């Protein structure tokens, strides 16, 4: 059998494993809850929905953004788990290249993340149509940025998974890197007026920024003149540069995980 055929088998098996573990269904449920929370709580706080459809669309990106973070839970044990549970002694001695195994695992995780993101944006579009009778064209850009961010999160998780001794360690390290280290670095650079589009957390923020930037979002949610209450001026996020940065994280992280996995010893 060719390596391409083996890749298809690995991908199918790994995706079915995601379904059996029910992680996909759990994160789908969390995405639905997040969207419903915005739809129910926001009008109560603002005495109605925002007048601008772009503001509401930006608020509803909370669901798809949560879905991309779910990528961490799909990929955290993808490589590290094989070493931690010693299943690699059985899996890696089969006549299948390690690169094929890792690529199949990555593709299966990517498919699961795509399903989550499509589900989140489907909820967003249905909600916007019901409330405003329109879906802004910016939704398409936000959708592609969300897909790119999801792929980047997967690649970074695979990288940490290929280096970690345990699945839990890989998951925790990835979450800390994205939500703490990268988030703090982005905030510091933003307050200092320095470019911050290259941080991974900024790539996640670009999903929301695609709907006209944070200024529009703040103006739609805060009272008149609310932007003037900000303690510092910040450079608007360049979503195009953020997309380039995300592509870099995706490609470099995935290739690095392949190289490390191929050289890593089982014992």
C-alpha positions as CSV (number, residue, x, y, z in Angstrom):
1,X,0.0,0.0,0.0
2,X,1.3,3.5,-0.8
3,X,2.0,6.1,1.8
4,X,-0.9,8.1,0.6
5,X,-3.2,5.1,1.2
6,X,-1.7,4.6,4.7
7,X,-2.2,8.3,5.4
8,X,-5.9,8.0,4.6
9,X,-6.3,5.1,7.0
10,X,-4.5,6.9,9.8
11,X,-6.5,10.0,9.3
12,X,-9.8,8.1,9.3
13,X,-8.9,6.1,12.4
14,X,-7.7,9.1,14.3
15,X,-10.9,11.1,13.5
16,X,-13.1,8.2,14.6
17,X,-11.1,8.2,17.8
18,X,-12.0,11.8,18.4
19,X,-15.7,10.9,17.9
20,X,-15.4,7.9,20.4
21,X,-13.9,10.2,23.0
22,X,-16.8,12.6,22.6
23,X,-14.5,15.6,22.8
24,X,-16.0,16.9,19.6
25,X,-19.5,16.8,21.0
26,X,-18.4,18.5,24.3
27,X,-16.8,21.4,22.5
28,X,-19.7,21.7,20.1
29,X,-21.9,22.1,23.2
30,X,-19.7,24.7,24.7
31,X,-19.7,26.6,21.4
32,X,-23.5,26.6,21.4
33,X,-23.6,27.7,25.0
34,X,-21.2,30.6,24.3
35,X,-23.3,31.8,21.4
36,X,-26.6,31.6,23.4
37,X,-25.0,33.5,26.3
38,X,-24.2,36.4,23.9
39,X,-27.7,36.3,22.4
40,X,-29.4,36.3,25.8
41,X,-27.1,38.4,28.0
42,X,-26.1,41.2,25.6
43,X,-29.6,42.6,25.0
44,X,-30.2,42.6,28.7
45,X,-27.1,44.6,29.4
46,X,-27.6,47.1,26.5
47,X,-31.5,47.3,26.5
48,X,-31.5,45.6,23.1
49,X,-29.1,44.5,20.4
50,X,-26.5,46.9,19.0
51,X,-27.7,49.0,16.0
52,X,-24.6,48.0,14.0
53,X,-24.7,44.5,12.6
54,X,-20.8,44.4,12.6
55,X,-20.7,45.0,16.3
56,X,-23.1,42.1,16.9
57,X,-21.1,39.9,14.5
58,X,-17.9,40.7,16.4
59,X,-19.5,39.7,19.7
60,X,-20.7,36.4,18.2
61,X,-17.1,35.4,17.3
62,X,-16.8,34.2,20.9
63,X,-18.2,30.8,19.8
64,X,-15.8,30.2,16.9
65,X,-12.9,31.5,18.9
66,X,-13.8,29.0,21.7
67,X,-13.9,26.3,19.0
68,X,-10.4,27.0,17.9
69,X,-9.1,26.7,21.4
70,X,-10.7,23.2,21.4
71,X,-7.9,22.3,19.0
72,X,-5.6,22.1,21.9
73,X,-7.7,19.2,23.4
74,X,-7.7,17.3,20.1
75,X,-3.9,17.6,19.6
76,X,-2.5,17.6,23.1
77,X,-2.1,13.9,23.3
78,X,-1.6,13.2,19.6
79,X,2.2,12.6,19.9
80,X,3.0,12.8,23.6
81,X,0.3,10.3,24.4
82,X,1.9,7.6,22.3
83,X,5.1,8.0,24.3
84,X,3.4,8.4,27.7
85,X,1.2,5.3,27.3
86,X,3.9,3.3,25.6
87,X,1.6,2.7,22.6
88,X,4.4,4.0,20.4
89,X,6.2,0.7,20.8
90,X,3.4,-0.9,18.8
91,X,2.4,2.0,16.6
92,X,5.9,3.2,15.5
93,X,7.3,-0.2,14.6
94,X,4.6,-0.8,12.0
95,X,5.6,-0.3,8.3
96,X,4.2,3.2,8.4
97,X,6.5,6.2,8.5
98,X,6.3,8.4,11.6
99,X,5.8,11.4,9.4
100,X,2.7,9.7,7.9
101,X,1.4,8.9,11.3
102,X,1.9,12.5,12.6
103,X,0.4,14.0,9.4
104,X,-2.6,11.7,9.7
105,X,-3.2,12.7,13.3
106,X,-2.9,16.4,12.2
107,X,-5.4,16.0,9.4
108,X,-7.9,14.3,11.7
109,X,-7.6,17.0,14.3
110,X,-7.9,19.6,11.5
111,X,-11.1,18.0,10.3
112,X,-12.5,18.1,13.8
113,X,-11.6,21.8,14.2
114,X,-13.1,22.7,10.8
115,X,-16.4,21.1,11.9
116,X,-16.4,23.1,15.1
117,X,-15.6,26.4,13.3
118,X,-18.3,25.8,10.6
119,X,-20.8,25.0,13.4
120,X,-19.9,28.3,15.2
121,X,-20.2,30.4,12.1
122,X,-23.4,28.7,11.1
123,X,-24.9,29.8,14.4
124,X,-23.6,33.3,13.9
125,X,-25.1,33.6,10.4
126,X,-28.5,32.3,11.6
127,X,-28.5,34.7,14.5
128,X,-27.6,37.7,12.4
129,X,-30.2,36.8,9.8
130,X,-32.9,36.5,12.5
131,X,-32.0,39.8,14.2
132,X,-30.8,42.0,11.3
133,X,-31.9,40.2,8.2
134,X,-28.4,40.3,6.8
135,X,-24.9,38.8,7.2
136,X,-22.0,41.2,6.6
137,X,-19.5,40.3,4.0
138,X,-16.8,40.7,6.6
139,X,-18.0,37.3,8.1
140,X,-16.1,35.5,5.3
141,X,-12.8,37.1,6.2
142,X,-13.4,36.4,9.9
143,X,-14.2,32.8,8.9
144,X,-10.9,32.3,7.0
145,X,-8.9,33.9,9.8
146,X,-10.6,31.6,12.3
147,X,-9.6,28.6,10.2
148,X,-6.1,29.8,9.9
149,X,-5.9,30.4,13.7
150,X,-7.3,26.9,14.3
151,X,-4.6,25.4,12.1
152,X,-1.9,27.5,13.9
153,X,-3.1,26.4,17.3
154,X,-3.0,22.8,16.1
155,X,0.6,23.1,14.8
156,X,1.8,24.8,18.0
157,X,0.1,22.1,20.1
158,X,1.6,19.3,18.0
159,X,5.0,21.0,18.5
160,X,4.7,21.0,22.2
161,X,3.2,17.5,22.1
162,X,6.2,16.2,20.2
163,X,8.6,17.6,22.9
164,X,6.5,16.7,26.0
165,X,6.7,13.6,28.2
166,X,2.9,13.6,28.8
167,X,-0.3,14.6,27.1
168,X,-1.4,16.8,30.0
169,X,1.9,18.7,30.0
170,X,1.6,19.4,26.3
171,X,-2.0,20.7,26.7
172,X,-1.2,22.9,29.6
173,X,2.0,24.3,28.0
174,X,0.1,25.2,24.9
175,X,-2.7,26.9,26.7
176,X,-0.2,28.9,28.8
177,X,1.7,29.9,25.7
178,X,-1.4,31.1,23.8
179,X,-3.5,32.6,26.6
180,X,-0.8,33.8,29.1
181,X,2.6,34.3,27.5
182,X,1.4,35.4,24.1
183,X,-1.5,37.4,25.6
184,X,0.8,39.3,28.0
185,X,3.3,40.0,25.3
186,X,0.6,41.3,23.0
187,X,-0.8,43.6,25.8
188,X,2.7,45.0,26.6
189,X,3.5,45.7,22.9
190,X,0.1,47.2,22.4
191,X,0.5,49.7,25.3
192,X,4.0,50.5,24.2
193,X,2.8,51.3,20.7
194,X,4.9,48.6,19.1
195,X,3.8,46.1,16.4
196,X,2.0,43.1,18.0
197,X,0.4,41.5,15.0
198,X,3.0,38.7,15.0
199,X,1.9,37.2,18.4
200,X,-0.3,34.1,18.3
201,X,-2.9,35.7,20.6
202,X,-3.2,38.7,18.1
203,X,-4.0,36.1,15.4
204,X,-6.9,35.0,17.6
205,X,-8.0,38.6,18.0
206,X,-8.0,39.1,14.3
207,X,-11.1,36.9,14.1
208,X,-13.0,39.7,15.8
209,X,-11.0,42.6,14.4
210,X,-12.1,41.5,10.9
211,X,-15.4,43.3,11.6
212,X,-14.0,46.8,11.4
213,X,-11.5,46.7,14.2
214,X,-11.7,47.1,18.0
215,X,-12.6,50.8,17.7
216,X,-15.9,49.9,16.1
217,X,-16.6,47.3,18.7
218,X,-15.8,49.6,21.6
219,X,-17.9,52.4,20.1
220,X,-20.8,50.1,19.7
221,X,-20.7,48.8,23.3
222,X,-19.5,51.8,25.2
223,X,-21.2,55.1,25.8
224,X,-20.4,58.1,23.5
225,X,-16.8,59.1,24.0
226,X,-16.0,55.9,25.7
227,X,-12.9,55.4,23.6
228,X,-11.5,58.6,25.0
229,X,-11.5,56.9,28.4
230,X,-8.9,54.4,27.3
231,X,-5.6,55.0,29.3
232,X,-3.5,54.6,26.2
233,X,-3.6,54.8,22.5
234,X,-3.0,51.6,20.6
235,X,-2.2,50.7,17.1
236,X,-5.1,49.0,15.3
237,X,-4.5,45.3,14.5
238,X,-3.4,44.7,10.9
239,X,-5.4,41.6,10.1
240,X,-3.5,40.9,6.9
241,X,-0.2,40.9,8.7
242,X,-1.8,38.7,11.4
243,X,-2.8,36.2,8.8
244,X,0.7,36.0,7.5
245,X,1.9,35.5,11.1
246,X,-0.6,32.7,11.6
247,X,0.5,31.0,8.4
248,X,4.0,31.1,9.8
249,X,3.0,29.5,13.0
250,X,1.0,26.8,11.1
251,X,3.8,25.8,8.7
252,X,6.8,26.1,11.1
253,X,5.0,24.4,14.0
254,X,3.9,21.5,11.9
255,X,7.2,20.9,10.2
256,X,9.1,21.2,13.5
257,X,6.7,18.6,15.1
258,X,7.4,16.2,12.2
259,X,11.2,16.6,12.6
260,X,11.2,16.2,16.4
261,X,8.8,13.2,16.3
262,X,10.9,11.4,13.7
263,X,14.0,11.7,15.8
264,X,12.5,11.2,19.2
265,X,13.4,7.9,21.0
266,X,10.7,5.7,22.4
267,X,12.5,4.9,25.6
